[in-house]
Amino acid sequence: MPNILTRFAGAVRRSLSLERPSTPLGGNAGPNTLAGVSIDERDCLSHLPVFAAVNRIASDMALLDVQLHELLPVKKLATEHPLYNLLTTTPDGEVTADRWRAASVGHVLTWGNAYSEIAYGSNFEPVGLHLLDPSRMTPKRTDDGRLSYQYQPQ
C-alpha cells in the first residue's frame, strides 16, 4: 500500500500549472487544492507565520547597504548620479528608501517580482520611483519576442 504522503504529493504535482500552463497556480480562478481551499498571495499573508517570515526577510534585506557605481576602468561610487538619492534616501519623496526596498523584496517573495514606475523630470533624468501593485501587472511577450508590461490601475 503506498504511503499517504506519496499519494498526496502525486495529486499535488498533477494539479500544478507548471504541467498545464493554462491553469493558474492559485487564487479564485484556479482549481481547489486537496483541502478544498484556494489560496493566493494576499490570503497567505493573512497567516501570521507567512507574514512574519516575509516581513523578516524583507526588513533584513532592506537594511543592506546600497551602492551605485559608475562603469569606469576604476571602480568609483556614483554619488552624483540621479539614481543615487532615489535608491539611498527616498524614491518618491514620501517613503524612505529602506521601506521601498522592503516592500519590493516582499513583493518578490510573495508575487515573484516587484515593479516600480520611473518618473522622469524635464531633463529626462529619473526623479522618482513609484512602487506598483504586482497583482495588477501582466507581463506579456510581443509578436517580435520583446517583453512588455500592462498595468491595470484601480
N, C-alpha and C positions, 0 to 999 in steps of 0.2 A: 504494500500500500504506500503510495507516495506521501511524502511529508506535506502537511497543510501549507507550510510556507512556500514550498516549491510550487504547489498549485496556485497559490495566491500570486507569486512573482510571475508565473506564466500568464495569468489573466491580466495582470497589470501591464506586462510587456505588450500583449496583444491590443490593449486599448489605447496605447500611447500614439500620439500623432506623428511620431518620428517614423513609424511604419506606414502610416496613412497621412501624408501631409495635408490633405484636405480637412482633416479632423483636428480642431484646436486642442491644446493640452488641457485646458481647464476653463473655468468660467461657466456662465449660464448657457453658452452656445454649444458646449462640448457634452460628451456623454457622461453620465453619472459614474462615479467610482464604485468599487465593490461595496463600499459602505453606504452608497446611495446618496452621497452628498457631493455636489460640485463645489470647488473652492478656487478662487482666483487670487491675484496678488493682494488686493485690498482686504479680502477675507482673512488671509493668512496673517496679516499684520495686526488683526484684532486679537490674536492669540499671544499672550504675554511672552512665552519663550521665544517665539519667532521675532516679535518686535524687539525684545531685549538683545537678541543675537545681532540683528540687523543694525540696531542703534549702536551697539558696542563697536562693531567693525567699522561702521561709517564714521563714528565720532573719532576713533583712533586714527583712521586713515586721513581724516580732515586735518588732524594736527601735525601731519608730516610737513616738513619744510618744502615749500615750492620755490624752485629756482628756474629762472628763464635765462637761457644762454644764447649768445649770438653765434652764428656759424662762421667762425673765423679760423685761421690756422692755429691761433692760440685761444684756448677756452676763456671766455670773458662773460661775466654776469651782465645781462642786458637790462639794467635798471632804468634806462631811458626809453625803452620800448613801450608803446602804448598799452600792451597787454600786461605789463609788469604790475601796475597798480590794480588792474582788474583782478588778477589772479592772487595778489597778496594782501590787498586791503579790502576793497568792496567791488563786486562785479557789476552792481547796478545802483549803488548809492543808497540802498535800503537794507541789505543784509550784509553781514561780514563774509569775507572770503572763506573762512572756516565753515560757516553754516552752509554756504553754497556748495562747497566741496562735499560736506557730509550728506547733504540732500542728493547730490549727484551719485555718490557711492551707494546710498540707499536705493536709488532708482536702479542702479546696475545690479545690485543684489536681488531685488525683487522682480524687476521687469526685464533685466538682461541688457539694458542700455540706458543712457542718460542723454537728454537733448537740451541744448540751450540755444536761444536765438541771439545772434550777434547784432547789436545795434551799432550803426556806423554814424559818425559825425559828418559835418560838411566837407572835411578834408579826406573822407573815405578811410579814416582810421577807426578801429573799434573803440567805442565809448561805453559799451555796456554788454553784459551777458545776462539774459533773462531765462531762468530755468523753465522748461516746458514740461507738461504732464505727459509721461511716456505712454500712458494708456490711450492718449488721443493721437499718437503719432503712428503713421503707417508707412514703413519703408517699402518702396517698390522699385522694380527694375524697369527702365525704359526700353523701348524697342532696340536701341543701339547698345544695350547692356550696362548703361550707367545707372548708378543708384540715385534715387530721388526720394524725397520725404514729403508726405502730405499730412498736415496738421489740421485737426478738426477742433476749432475753438468751441466754447460752450454754446 
